[in-house]
Amino acid sequence: MNQNWTAQMRGQIRTLAQLEEHIVLTADERQALQTLASRFRLGITPYYLGLIDPNDPDCPIRRQSIPRMAEALRAVGEMTDPLAEDRDMPTPALTRRYPNRALLYVTHMCAVYCRHCTRRRKVSDPGSAVRRSQWQVAADWLRDHPEVDDLVLSGGDPLTLSDQRIQVLLAAVRPHVAIVRIGTRQPTTLPQRITPALCALLSAAQPIYIMTHFNHPKECTPEAARALEALADAGCVLSNQAVLMRGINDSAAVLSRLHKWLLAHRCRPYRLYHCDYTEGTQQFRTPFSRGLEIMRSLRGPSSGLGMPEYMVDLPHGWGKVRVCEGVQHGADWVFTSWEGRQMMLEQDGVGGVRVL
């Protein structure tokens, strides 16, 4: 396998024909690839494709990267932009949701187009590309709003950018914020991207917080371990944000293995998220009751270091809340946002959304 990260990106599997050269698809997968290509494209690096068990239709890597026809369904409560990120933009590509924090979209490219992606409305869409000029506009806004001192660089995946572009980006925003977080799945889907040159660049821009996204132990490879170790050696503080997904990682045993591996490679399990209410994702949504049961099962065998916060990012841009803070009313759950507004998530979190 080619270990050059740019070659991996050029070799990204993007079509049904390319995928069928490697895997015997199910009838459902083939139909989904034909039907859904214009809605949310296929994209898998050769490295990540190599983690798929070709004989298991329910392989967790396969489920995360190859569509099924269930993705064509728009369940009650699902939205194109469930977190209202586009609504809360003071400048193009910059979302401000909280008093002191903002998120900057730096690209809409990823190494793998995850089927549970919250930003499928943008990710993989060539027409929604972020321009470098927007970075400077955002940096100027941050300069004029010193109360915002914590910036998340997101996308897409910021580490799909070249080293030179990452350096330009950090130079633009670093002077205006105390905390820079980079949300990336590259250690998971393209660990070859974590090169000595990239690590040197990040080392010079510290403090940098890296928010990774590992969902399953099958992603915990020697290559991924080396990527995490290299980032930690560069001075980055590593945390993992996983998504709880039905049939993929909704098991205490699976998550315990994942968390112990992450800790062994200096990455703390930070948050476990309820799957967002993005259209086409109900197939992955796990009931809150099941998530809380998993968290209880993890508590005994895990130290505090291995226990992530179990969170739901409330629809309509109301912000993140711990699931344990919800109040259950039969099969429905009521959550109170940080601003004091109340929302009901119906049918144990897998149904509709209602503002109270």
RAZIDA-V453745 format. One record per residue. N is the residue number from 1. RES is the residue in one small letter. PHI is phi in whole degrees, -180 to 180 (* if undefined). PSI is psi in radians with two decimals (none if undefined). NEAR is the number of other C-alpha atoms within 8 Angstrom. Layout:
N_RES_PHI_PSI_NEAR, N_RES_PHI_PSI_NEAR
This chain:
1_m_*_2.40_4, 2_n_-68_2.17_6, 3_q_-93_0.05_7, 4_n_-82_2.21_8, 5_w_-68_-0.60_10, 6_t_-69_-0.61_7, 7_a_-66_-0.65_9, 8_q_-61_-0.75_14, 9_m_-67_-0.70_9, 10_r_-66_-0.53_6, 11_g_-89_0.18_8, 12_q_-53_2.30_11, 13_i_-78_2.10_11, 14_r_-126_-0.14_10, 15_t_-130_2.83_7, 16_l_-59_-0.77_9, 17_a_-62_-0.75_6, 18_q_-63_-0.73_9, 19_l_-66_-0.66_10, 20_e_-70_-0.22_9, 21_e_-71_-0.30_6, 22_h_-116_-0.51_6, 23_i_-137_2.44_7, 24_v_-82_1.93_6, 25_l_-82_2.67_8, 26_t_-76_2.85_7, 27_a_-61_-0.66_6, 28_d_-65_-0.76_9, 29_e_-64_-0.75_12, 30_r_-62_-0.77_10, 31_q_-64_-0.71_10, 32_a_-63_-0.73_14, 33_l_-64_-0.62_13, 34_q_-75_-0.62_8, 35_t_-85_-0.62_7, 36_l_-103_0.03_10, 37_a_-57_-0.65_10, 38_s_-79_-0.28_6, 39_r_-89_-0.77_5, 40_f_-158_1.94_11, 41_r_-68_2.85_10, 42_l_-85_2.47_14, 43_g_-162_2.03_11, 44_i_-141_2.25_13, 45_t_-71_2.64_15, 46_p_-55_-0.65_11, 47_y_-60_-0.91_10, 48_y_-69_-0.62_12, 49_l_-59_-0.62_9, 50_g_-67_-0.23_6, 51_l_-87_-0.17_9, 52_i_-77_2.36_10, 53_d_-82_1.90_9, 54_p_-67_-0.27_7, 55_n_-97_0.04_4, 56_d_-123_1.81_6, 57_p_-61_-0.37_9, 58_d_-102_0.29_7, 59_c_-53_2.28_10, 60_p_-63_-0.49_12, 61_i_-72_-0.74_13, 62_r_-61_-0.79_11, 63_r_-63_-0.59_12, 64_q_-78_-0.35_10, 65_s_-122_-0.32_13, 66_i_-114_2.21_10, 67_p_-70_2.73_12, 68_r_-123_2.86_11, 69_m_-65_-0.36_10, 70_a_-58_-0.41_8, 71_e_-68_-0.33_12, 72_a_-78_-0.24_9, 73_l_-85_2.40_8, 74_r_-111_1.79_8, 75_a_-75_2.82_10, 76_v_-58_2.26_7, 77_g_95_-0.24_8, 78_e_-80_2.58_12, 79_m_-137_2.80_8, 80_t_-68_-0.76_7, 81_d_-125_1.34_11, 82_p_-64_-0.45_14, 83_l_-98_0.14_11, 84_a_52_0.70_10, 85_e_-69_-0.65_10, 86_d_-69_-0.50_7, 87_r_-69_-0.64_5, 88_d_-100_0.85_9, 89_m_-109_1.91_11, 90_p_-72_-0.46_7, 91_t_-139_2.80_9, 92_p_-57_2.33_7, 93_a_79_0.02_12, 94_l_-121_2.13_12, 95_t_-109_2.30_13, 96_r_-118_2.09_11, 97_r_-115_-0.55_9, 98_y_-121_2.83_6, 99_p_-56_-0.68_7, 100_n_-117_0.20_8, 101_r_-132_2.60_12, 102_a_-145_2.85_13, 103_l_-130_2.25_11, 104_l_-110_2.13_14, 105_y_-82_2.08_12, 106_v_-107_-0.31_15, 107_t_-165_2.78_13, 108_h_-114_0.35_15, 109_m_-98_2.55_10, 110_c_-138_2.81_10, 111_a_-73_-0.60_14, 112_v_-134_2.37_11, 113_y_-93_1.68_13, 114_c_-68_2.39_7, 115_r_-72_-0.25_10, 116_h_-97_0.25_9, 117_c_-60_2.28_8, 118_t_-70_-0.54_9, 119_r_-106_0.62_8, 120_r_-61_-0.34_8, 121_r_-65_-0.39_8, 122_k_-117_-0.80_8, 123_v_-61_2.35_14, 124_s_78_-0.03_11, 125_d_-93_1.91_10, 126_p_-60_-0.45_5, 127_g_-76_-0.15_4, 128_s_-110_0.45_8, 129_a_-61_2.53_8, 130_v_-90_2.28_10, 131_r_-91_2.56_7, 132_r_-61_-0.53_7, 133_s_-62_-0.50_6, 134_q_-70_-0.48_10, 135_w_-62_-0.77_13, 136_q_-70_-0.65_9, 137_v_-60_-0.76_9, 138_a_-64_-0.73_13, 139_a_-62_-0.70_11, 140_d_-64_-0.66_8, 141_w_-65_-0.75_9, 142_l_-62_-0.69_12, 143_r_-59_-0.67_8, 144_d_-86_-0.06_6, 145_h_-130_1.27_7, 146_p_-65_-0.25_9, 147_e_-67_-0.35_6, 148_v_-90_1.84_12, 149_d_-118_0.14_11, 150_d_-136_2.04_12, 151_l_-122_2.27_13, 152_v_-99_2.20_12, 153_l_-94_2.12_13, 154_s_-141_-2.89_14, 155_g_-176_-2.28_13, 156_g_41_-2.86_12, 157_d_-126_2.02_17, 158_p_-57_-0.51_14, 159_l_-83_0.12_9, 160_t_-80_-0.24_10, 161_l_-72_2.73_9, 162_s_-69_2.81_7, 163_d_-56_-0.72_9, 164_q_-63_-0.73_6, 165_r_-70_-0.65_8, 166_i_-63_-0.70_11, 167_q_-63_-0.74_9, 168_v_-62_-0.77_8, 169_l_-62_-0.86_9, 170_l_-64_-0.65_9, 171_a_-64_-0.57_8, 172_a_-74_-0.72_10, 173_v_-100_-0.49_10, 174_r_-55_-0.68_10, 175_p_-66_-0.28_7, 176_h_-106_-0.10_10, 177_v_-137_2.60_13, 178_a_-81_-0.57_8, 179_i_-120_2.22_10, 180_v_-119_2.13_13, 181_r_-113_2.43_12, 182_i_-116_2.05_12, 183_g_-89_2.03_13, 184_t_-145_2.52_13, 185_r_-109_0.16_11, 186_q_-61_-0.67_14, 187_p_-60_-0.40_14, 188_t_-90_-0.84_12, 189_t_-102_-0.32_12, 190_l_-153_1.12_14, 191_p_-62_-0.33_12, 192_q_-61_-0.34_11, 193_r_-69_-0.39_12, 194_i_-84_1.41_12, 195_t_-93_2.85_7, 196_p_-57_-0.65_7, 197_a_-66_-0.75_7, 198_l_-64_-0.75_10, 199_c_-64_-0.65_12, 200_a_-64_-0.71_9, 201_l_-62_-0.80_10, 202_l_-69_-0.61_11, 203_s_-61_-0.64_10, 204_a_-75_-0.23_6, 205_a_-109_0.26_9, 206_q_-63_2.66_8, 207_p_-82_2.38_9, 208_i_-125_2.28_13, 209_y_-106_2.18_12, 210_i_-104_2.14_12, 211_m_-105_1.81_12, 212_t_-88_3.10_14, 213_h_-147_1.42_10, 214_f_-103_2.32_13, 215_n_-112_-0.35_10, 216_h_-152_2.59_12, 217_p_-59_-0.43_11, 218_k_-62_-0.34_8, 219_e_-85_-0.14_12, 220_c_-90_1.34_12, 221_t_-100_2.92_7, 222_p_-58_-0.64_6, 223_e_-64_-0.75_8, 224_a_-66_-0.69_12, 225_a_-61_-0.77_10, 226_r_-63_-0.66_9, 227_a_-63_-0.82_12, 228_l_-63_-0.77_13, 229_e_-62_-0.70_10, 230_a_-66_-0.72_11, 231_l_-65_-0.73_12, 232_a_-64_-0.72_11, 233_d_-63_-0.48_7, 234_a_-79_-0.04_10, 235_g_99_0.02_10, 236_c_-74_2.51_14, 237_v_-94_2.12_10, 238_l_-106_2.31_14, 239_s_-138_2.63_12, 240_n_-114_2.38_14, 241_q_-118_1.91_13, 242_a_-102_2.80_10, 243_v_-113_2.23_9, 244_l_-77_2.09_16, 245_m_-131_2.30_12, 246_r_-62_2.28_10, 247_g_80_0.01_8, 248_i_-118_-0.98_10, 249_n_-140_0.36_12, 250_d_-83_1.08_14, 251_s_-152_2.31_7, 252_a_-63_-0.65_10, 253_a_-64_-0.76_6, 254_v_-64_-0.83_11, 255_l_-68_-0.61_12, 256_s_-62_-0.77_11, 257_r_-61_-0.76_9, 258_l_-61_-0.84_13, 259_h_-66_-0.70_12, 260_k_-66_-0.65_9, 261_w_-66_-0.76_10, 262_l_-59_-0.82_12, 263_l_-63_-0.63_12, 264_a_-63_-0.37_7, 265_h_-116_0.50_9, 266_r_67_0.54_10, 267_c_-123_2.10_12, 268_r_-85_2.30_12, 269_p_-65_1.95_14, 270_y_-99_-0.93_10, 271_r_-142_2.58_11, 272_l_-121_2.03_12, 273_y_-101_2.40_13, 274_h_-62_2.38_14, 275_c_-62_2.24_13, 276_d_-61_2.81_12, 277_y_-87_0.91_12, 278_t_-84_2.46_13, 279_e_-57_2.36_12, 280_g_89_0.13_12, 281_t_-113_0.10_14, 282_q_-61_-0.48_9, 283_q_-58_-0.42_8, 284_f_-97_-0.26_11, 285_r_-72_2.23_14, 286_t_-101_2.36_14, 287_p_-58_2.55_10, 288_f_-58_-0.69_10, 289_s_-61_-0.66_7, 290_r_-69_-0.73_9, 291_g_-61_-0.74_12, 292_l_-68_-0.63_11, 293_e_-63_-0.73_8, 294_i_-62_-0.77_11, 295_m_-62_-0.68_11, 296_r_-64_-0.69_8, 297_s_-68_-0.52_9, 298_l_-76_-0.44_11, 299_r_-62_-0.73_9, 300_g_-68_-0.90_7, 301_p_-76_-0.08_6, 302_s_-118_2.42_10, 303_s_-75_3.02_8, 304_g_-59_-0.55_5, 305_l_-62_-0.52_9, 306_g_-97_0.20_12, 307_m_-111_1.82_13, 308_p_-73_2.84_9, 309_e_-78_2.34_8, 310_y_-93_1.98_14, 311_m_-123_2.70_12, 312_v_-125_2.29_12, 313_d_-92_1.85_13, 314_l_-62_2.42_12, 315_p_-60_2.91_12, 316_h_66_0.29_7, 317_g_76_0.49_11, 318_w_-84_-0.12_10, 319_g_98_3.08_11, 320_k_-89_2.48_10, 321_v_-140_2.49_13, 322_r_-67_2.33_10, 323_v_-61_-0.61_10, 324_c_-65_-0.24_6, 325_e_-87_-0.12_7, 326_g_-71_2.72_10, 327_v_-113_2.14_7, 328_q_-86_2.32_8, 329_h_-126_1.60_7, 330_g_65_-2.13_5, 331_a_-91_-0.03_8, 332_d_-107_2.76_12, 333_w_-128_2.36_15, 334_v_-108_2.26_12, 335_f_-120_2.53_12, 336_t_-110_2.16_11, 337_s_-73_2.96_13, 338_w_-62_-0.37_9, 339_e_-92_0.00_5, 340_g_93_0.10_6, 341_r_-86_2.65_8, 342_q_-114_2.45_10, 343_m_-138_2.46_13, 344_m_-105_2.25_12, 345_l_-108_2.06_15, 346_e_-88_2.85_13, 347_q_52_0.90_11, 348_d_61_0.52_12, 349_g_90_-0.08_13, 350_v_-107_0.03_11, 351_g_-106_-2.42_11, 352_g_-82_-3.10_12, 353_v_-128_2.27_11, 354_r_-138_2.21_8, 355_v_-82_2.32_6, 356_l_-98_none_6
